[in-house]
Amino acid sequence: MSTLIELKNAILAQSAIDEQTIGKLQEVLIAGDGINKEKASLLFELKDAFLDKNNHPAWKSFFIDSITGFLLEDEETPGEIDDNEAQWLRAKIQYDGKLGKIDKALLANLKKKSINFPEILHFKNKSVLFFEAILYGTRFVTFLAVIGAMLASIVLFITSTHQVIKGLQSFIDGNSLEHLVAIFVSSVDGYLFATVLLIFSMGIYELFINKIDVVSKRKDSRPNWLIINSIDDLKSSLGKVILMILIVSFFEHSLNIKYENISDLLFLGIGILLIAAALFLTHAHGKHKNE
């Protein structure tokens, strides 16, 4: 180890890597059990230190052949790049966030000679990364939907509360039970739709922008309706509330219908059966999903 440190310090004191330095490196790499991770790391340090220097033309091929031999000529996975080697190489190549010409040549040589080529070693060029950064940034456009749905929800909550106040006034004035039920059912309908918009607003925010920290600090503080990990979860939460809106709307309309013959009662019974079936299927789907 001391020999490697002394050699590294001696080379770093030079202005460039010449042919004599390459010869010394070759002797050190061959000595002992051959090239290992410490020796390979030394080569990467020298490569980074003399990146833009006037090095000997043989330095590039020497570096590439040495690292290729270290990765592909080991006893454990000969001819292959295992996961540990791939992670080590990725860290060495892109420790500063850049991919130089020698690095590209090394990867091309490994891709040509190795039996496999791990996914972690597939690097993207700057134009692709730039486009992906812009594309990922466009997710903030959904913030308009978050704000719009939230404001609409607040307006509906206020409007529904105003209807409840009107119902209370009607109760004081002594209006009939049917009139009171119609007012309160209408307010419940508004509350439910406001809830849909609120769930939509929070769901879109968590899916596309960021997790809500207030409900993420404690696992048991997050309500079930806000456990949204995908679009399907959001659709499921919205679907349940929309179903309740339809049920309330059906009940509201059923109060206004005059049942003059037996067919009217038959249609009412069919509607009730369909609602029961919808609730049963929703409950069965939720139970199956939890299992």
Buried (B, 14 or more C-beta within 10 A) or exposed (E): EEEEEEBBEEBEEBEEBBEEBBEEBEEBBEEEEEBEEEBBBBBBBBBBEBEEEEBBEEBBEBBBEBBBBBBBEBEEBEEBBBEEBBEBBBEBBBEEEEBBEBBEBBBEBBEEEBEBBBEEBEBEEEEEEEEEEEEEEEEEEBEEBBEEBBEBBEEBBEEBBEBBEBBEEBBEEEBEEEEBBBBBBBBBBBBBBBBBBBBBBBBBBBBBEEEEEEBEEEEEEBEEBBEBEEEEBBEBBBEBBBBBBBBBBBBBEBEEEEEEEEEEEEEBEEBBEEBEEEBEEBEEEEEEEEE
